[in-house]
Amino acid sequence: MNQTFSLLIYVKKSKENANGECPIYLRITIDGQATEISVKRTVKPSQWNSKGQKVSGHTEAVKMLNHYIKTFEQQVHNAHHELMKEGVTITSEILKNKLTGKNSKSRMLISVFKDHNTRMEALVGKEYAKGTLTRYRTCLSHLQEFLKWKFNVSDIEITEIDHAFISDFEFFLRTEKSCANNSAVKYIKNFGKIIRICLANKWLTYDPFLCYDSKFVEVKRDFLDEQELFNLANKEFEIERIAQVRDIFLFSCYTGLAYIDTKNLKRSNIGVGIDGNKWIFTSRQKTKTQSNIPLLLQAEEIIEKYKAHPHCGVSGSLLPVLSNQKMNSYLKEIADLCQIKKELTFHIARHTFATTITLSNGVPIESVSKMLGHKSIKTTQHYAKILDAKVSVDMNNLQLTLNKKKVMDSQSEKLGT
C-alpha cells in the first residue's frame, strides 16, 4: 500500500527551560496523521537551523549533537522499513510505539462488539428498542460461531478484518445458519456498525466494507382489502378477548400505528389538531420520528369503547393491548373465523392503513408518509407499488377525461370555432 511518509525535526520554543534552551522534537507524518517524539536533547533557538534541521556551528559538541539527531532520524527510517516488511498497516502512532518500545493496544473484535452491546443495553428504552439489542446480540453470537468455524479462534484483532472476512461471514450466515437473504444482509449491516465504530476511533485505517455490496430483496407486504376489512369489522365474536384483539387491530388499521406505538399510547397523546378535530400526537419508538394522525371516526369509537376498561385505568394506557405474542396468536384465530386466508399479524394493520384506507382512497403519498412517521418517502412508495387497483381506477378516470376532451374538440370543429 502506498502511503505518504515524512519527517520533520524542529525546536519546540513553547517549552523553553530556565537556561533559555528548547527541546528538539521529531514529527512523523503518515497519510496526513502526525505524531511527535522528543529527541531528548535541547538547544538554544538562535543555534537551530530550521531549513537544514540541524544545529548551527562547528564545535565538537555541535557535531556530536547533529550526529545524534541524524542517528535518531535513521532509526525512524529503519523502524518504518521493518513495519513495511511485516506487511502491517502503518500509522504514525504505530511507528512511534515501535520506536519507544510500546506496543499499541491490540483491539479485539469480540471485545469491541461486547462493549457496544453493553452500552446499547444501558440505553434500551431511551435510544434503542429491546428488539434492536436482541438483533445485535444474535449477530454477536453468529460472529463468534463464525470465528470458530472459519479460524478456530474465539476472537480476532480488528486489523485482520478485510473484504474477504465480510464475504466469508455472509457465506457462513447463508449456509451454516440458513439465513434468508434479508436476514443475512441485516446481520452484515449490524456488523458494519461495529466496523464504523472502529473507523471512527481510528483503530482501523481502511474500511473493509468499501467494495462490499449486498441488497435487501423486496418482500411482498400483505394487507387487508376492503372486503376482508368489512368482514373483520362486522364479525360478531362471542369471546370477549377475541373481540378486544379484533378491535385493537382495527384501531391500528385506521391509524397506521405499529404494535409498540399502539401499546404505548396514553390519553395524553390525544389532542386537538390544526383543524379543530381530534388527532393522535406521538413519536414512533422505532425511528423516534413524530407521527401526527387525525383520528378517523372508526378509531375514535374504539377509544370510547375501552375508555372504562380496568386495564386502562390501572396502567394509564389508551387501549388494553396484550403482549405482541398473544395478539398475533389470537389474530390467527380471528383470521380463521373471518375466513381470511392471509397470515394475519398485527403489522398487517399498518400495511392496511397505508394501502386500503389511505392510498386507495386518494390520500396523497406525502400525507401518508408523514402519518406513518417514515423518514423517507421511498419507504412509503413500497406500498404504492402494490396498488394495481388504484392504478386501474386512475387510468380509467384519465380515459374518461380524454374522451370528454375528444367530444368537446369534435363539437368545436362542427361549430367552426
Secondary structure, 3 states (H helix, E strand, C coil): CCCCEEEEEEECHHHCCCCCCEEEEEEEEECCEEEEEEEEEEECHHHEECCCCEECCCCHHHHHHHHHHHHHHHHHHHHHHHHHHHCCCCCHHHHHHHHHCCCCCCCEHHHHHHHHHHHHHHCECCCECHHHHHHHHHHHHHHHHHHHHHHCCCCCEHHHCCHHHHHHHHHHHHHCCCCCHHHHHHHHHHHHHHHHHHHHCCCCCCCCCCCCCCCCCCCCCCCCCHHHHHHHHHCCCCCHHHHHHHHHHHHHHCCCCCHHHHHCCEHHHEEECCCCCEEEEEECCCCCCEEEEECCHHHHHHHHHCCCCHHHHHHCECCCCCCHHHHHHHHHHHHHHCCCCCCCCCHHHHHHHHHHHHHHHCCCHHHHHHHHCCCCHHHHHHHHHCCHHHHHHHHHHHHHHHHHHHHHHHHHHHCCC
